[in-house]
Structures are given as structure tokens and as C-alpha cells.
Amino acid sequence: MVSRLRRALLAALVTASVVAPLVGAAGPGEVPAPAPVALGPVRVAGLEHRYAANREGIRAAEAMAARHGDRERARALRKMRGASRHFLSFDGRNGGRTVEVYGDLGRATRIAVLVPGSDTNLDTYGRFRDGALALSRQLGRRTAVIGWLGYETPGTVTPEVLTTGRAADAAPRLDAFVRELNAAVPRARISLLCHSYGSVVCARAARGLKAADIVLYGSPGTGYDDARQLRTRATVWAGRGGNDWIGRVPHVRIPLLGTAIGLGTDPVSRRFGARIFDAGDAGHSDYLKSGSAALVSMGRIVEGRDA
């Protein structure tokens, strides 16, 4: 059985290595964008100024995309700079990195930080935003939801998605951001909701994070054998929907050419040791759909209740 899983994983790697260059031939990183606005650490007192400055940064990226001839990107950016949108940071380069707030961060007593998985970038941002909005509606007042697209996510069909490399680069950024939140809103209860490859990022950042919960959903693995290896005081939760294809991914970790392929133990297994929440029949992209069992469960976790 182990040998068969190894062969399947290696076959997936070879396929990804061949297909990825073709899929990525006209990727989001090819659209030029200006350098981001330098704003320093997040501070509640300066939030409105920060939102306005990033709105202008998005406007500049929109103009550059239009000059480049990418009308679709320009239209997407035009929506993002709307007066009702609140970005703590924005960088339109290399596929895009953004941190957007849903709700009143300055008055929040609870904060949910969404960490996305593969293929999340400016061209697919709408689906990430839809999930954040659904969670924000589920939680209501006194809770801020933050969509943290703070790293260059791997493509679903690329070799990078089978290793912890991108997560290793992203984890220090996530750690720094959570520390900023701790300083800016010190009394708020912070939960990290980590989807798919985002769960690998959260696992790498977990040690030392001042957060109440780390929620892994639709996770292919974390790169660790069990939850204790995360060395976190946060409660580690895991859930997988009944219709999520990620459950068929081999949960192995194979040394290969100086790295390791595969992301290890299944987070919803007894061996991993996370607290399990009800994710219903969610598919891989359905966890944050309005009315879903997974959305209700994660909302209860963010509120500090049992899922």
C-alpha cells in the first residue's frame, strides 16, 4: 500500500512538472503593477488613512493594468478600490498580495483571519472575498474578518503544492501580521481559519502565535506528524467536508532530491490529534458558503464556543 501511494504521489509530481509551465503561460504575475504604498505597522488610530492610501495604490495598479491591455484585471481592481472596501495592505505585483478587512477592526472583540490555499490571487480574488463576506455575515457585530492573502500561493497543479516551500516563505509574514493585530487590538480574540494549502502556512507559523484557535479545513496535511509538533497554545481544529476531493490525496511525506514531497499526516485523523468539527458535505471550495454546516461550525469556533 505504501509503495502504491508513493508511486501515485511521484506520478502527480511529474504530471505537475509538465503541466504547470503550460497552465502558467499567461499567469497573473505577468500583469505589471507599481510597488506598494509603505505604511508601517497596523494601528487602529490610523485605519482610515491606511484604507485611503491603499485605495490610491489600487487605483495606480488599475491604471497600469489598463495600459498593459489587461481589461479584466483593470475591471477587478476598479471594484477593489470602491469606497466600501478596506485594505490594510495591497501589492499588485506577482499575482497580488492583499489584506482586506470586513467589519469594524477598531471595535472588534473577535477577529477571524482567513488564510487561503492554492490558486488564490487577484484573478481569482472574488471567490476568496465571497467566503470572507459569508463568514462576516455569519458572525455579525463586534467581529472583524480579515482576508489575508499575504503570500504567493502555489498553483493547484504545480510541484510547489506538494512541498512546504511556499509555506516556509509565507509563515514569517503571517506571524508578523498576527503580532501587529495583537498590538493594535490587544483585547480581541484571534482565530486563524486556514484553507487547503493555507493550513500548511498556518502550521509553519503556529509556534509562538498569540491566537485562540487554528482551524484547518480542506487540508491536504500540514507538513507535521501531529498537532503537538505545531508547539502552539492555540486550540487546533480540523474538518473536512464529505464531498472534498482533498481526502483522496495520499497522506505521506517522501524524501526526494534534498526536500520532501507530500504533506504528511491527515489532519482529521486520530493520529494527528486535532479537535474535529462538523464540516457537513462541503466540497473543497464550499466550506464558507452561506448556510453550510462548515460555516456554522467555524463561526462557533471564532465566537469561542464548541463547534
N, C-alpha and C positions, 0 to 999 in steps of 0.2 A: 504493500500500500504506500509506504513512504517513498519507495523508488518511483512509483507511478506519479505521485504528487510532485516529486522533484522534476520528472520529465515534463509534466504539464506546465509547471512554472517556468522552466527553461524555454519551453516552446513559446510561451506567452512573451517572454523577454525577446526572443529572436523576432517574433512577429512584430512586436512593438518597435524594435530597432529598424525594421524595414519600412513599416507603415508610417512611423512618426514623421520622417522628412517629407513624405508626400502630403500628409494631413496638414503639416505646419507650413506649407509653402507660402501661404498668404495669411500668416497668423497675425494676431492683434499687436504683437510687438513691432510690426513694420510701419505702423502709423506714427509719425513723429509727434512729439509733444514737448512743451517747454519744461525747464526744471521747476520743481515745486516751490511754493512760497515757504520761506523759512520762518517758523512761528514759535519755536521753543516748546517747552512742556505745556500740557493742558492745564488751564486754570479756569475755575468757574467764573471768576470776575471778568475774564476776557473772552467769554464764549461768543458773544455776538460779533465782536470784532473778528474773531477767528473764522466764524462762519462766513462773514462777508469777504474776508481775504481769500478764502478757498473758492468762493463763488467766482471771484475775478480770475483765479487761477484756472478754473474750469472753462471760463469764457475764452481765455487765451488758448487753451488746448483745443477748444471748438474751432477757433479761427484757423489754427494751424492744420487741423484735420480737414477743414474745408478747402484750404489752399492745396493740400495734398490730393484732393479729389475724392476723399472718403466721405460721402454724404451721409452714409448710415452712422458712422462714428460721430459726425458733427451733430446729427439729429439727437443721438443718445446723450451727448454732452449738453445740448441745449436743455433737455429735460432735467439733467442733473443740476444745472445751475439755477433752477427755479427758486423763488423766494422762500418756499416752504421747506427746502432741503437744507440739512445741517451737517456739514462735513468738518470733522476735526482735522482731517488731512486729505490731500489729493495729490497724486502723482500720475500723470497720464502716460508715462514712458513704459516701454517693455510690457505692454498688456494692461498696465494700470494697477495702482495700489490706492485704496481709498479706505477711510474710516468714517462711517456715517452714523449719526445719532437719530434715533426715533424716540421722541418723548422729551421730557424736560430733565436734562442731565443734572443741572444745578440743584434740583429739588428731589432727586431720586433717592429713595431709601433702598432700592434694589436695582441692580444692573445686570443685564444678561449680555454677554459678549459672544457673538456668533463668529465662529472660525470656519470658513468654508473649505471645501475639498477641491479636487481636480477640476480643471477646465472652467474656473471662475475668473473672469477678467472683465474688462469694460464692454466687450461684445456680448457677454452672457450675464451682465450685471442685473438685468431685470428679474431673473428667477431668484437671485440671492436677495434682492430687495423685497420681492413678494413674500418670501419666508419671514424676513425681519418684520414686515408690516403685520403679517398674521400673528406673530408672537406678541408684538406690541399691543394689538387689539385684545389678545387673549389675557394679557396681564393688566392692562388698564393703567390707572393713575399711579403716581409715585414709583413707577418702574421705567427705567430707560433701557432700550435695546440698542446695542451698538453692533453694526455690521463691520467686522474687522477684516477687510481684505488687505492685510498688511504685508503680503508676501507674493512672490511669483509662483502661482500654483502650477503643479505639473499637469500635463495633458493626460487624459484617461488612457490613451493608447500611446504611452511613451515608456522607455526604460525607467525614468525617474520615479514613476508612480509605484514601482516595486522596491524602492530603497528609501532610507531615511534622510537622504542627502538634502532635499529641499527643506525638510523639516528642521534639520540642523541649522540651516541658514535662517529660517524663519523664527525659531524659538527665542533667540535673544530679543528680537523685535517685539514679540508678544509679551515677553517678560517685562521689558521696559515700558510698554504701554499699560499693562496692569498696574505697575508701580506708579505711573502717572495718575491713574484713576484712584488708587489708594490715597495719594497725596491730595488730589483735587476734591474728592468726595469721601472723606475718611470714614464716615459712618455708614456708608452704603454696603449692602451685602452683595458680593460679586459672584456670579456663576459664569463658567465658560461652557458654551454649547458647541461641540466640535464635531463637524460632519465629515464622514468619509476620510480622505487624506488629512483633513484638518485635525482629526484625532491623533495623528502621528505628531503634528506640530504641538498640540496641547500636552501630549505626553512628554515631549522633549523639554517643554517649558515648565512642567509641573513643579519641579523641585524649588521650594522657596517662595512660590506664588502665594500671595495673601488672597485666597479665594475660598468661598464656602463649598463650591461644587465644581467638579469637572465632569461633564456629561459627554460620553462618547456615543454617537449614533450613526448607523450605517457604516461602521468602522471595519476596515479590512485587517486591522491589527494596529499595534502601536509601536512595534519595534522592541517591546519588552515582554518578558515571560509572564509576569503577573503584576497586579496593581501595586503591590508593595514596592516594586522597583521604581515606581514614579517618585517615591520619597516625598509625598505631599501630605499635608494635613487636611486637604480638601476631601470631601466625600467623592469617591469615584463611582460614577454611574455608567451603565451601558444598556443599550437597547437596539434591537433590530426588528424591522417590520417583516411580516410573513411573506411579502412579495418582493423583498430586496434581493437582487441578484448577487450582492456582495457576499452573501452567505455561502456561495459556491466557490469563492476564491480559496485556494489552498492556504491553510494557516501554518506556514513553515518559514524557516529562516535558514538560507543556504549560503555558506561562504563561497564567494566566487570572485576571482581576479582582484583581491585586495579589498573587497566590500562584501556586503551580504544582500542577497536577493530574497525578497519576501518580508513580511511584517510580523511574523510570529504568532503567538497565541491568540485565539479568538477571544475578543473582549467580553462576549456574552457567555463564555464557557465557565463552568465552576472553577476550573483551574486558574483562570485569570483573577477571580475574586472580587469583581466589581459588584455593586448593588444593581440589580436588574430592574428596569422599569418597563411598563407595558407600552409597546410601540405599535400595537394593533397589526393591521395588514399592510402597513406602509410599504410602498416601493422605494427605490433608492432616492428618488427626488421628491418624495411625498411627505416627509416627516413633519414639515411645517405648514401643511395645508390646513385651512380653516376647518374646524370640526373633527380633525383626526385625533385618534387616541394618543398618538405620539405627541402632538402639540399640547394636549391637555396634560399629559404626564410631565412634560418638560416645563410647562407653566407652573405646575405644583412644586416642582423642584426649585425653580427660581424663587418662588414665594416662601421657600423654607419648609414646605410640607412634604409628607411622604408621597411618592408618585403612585 
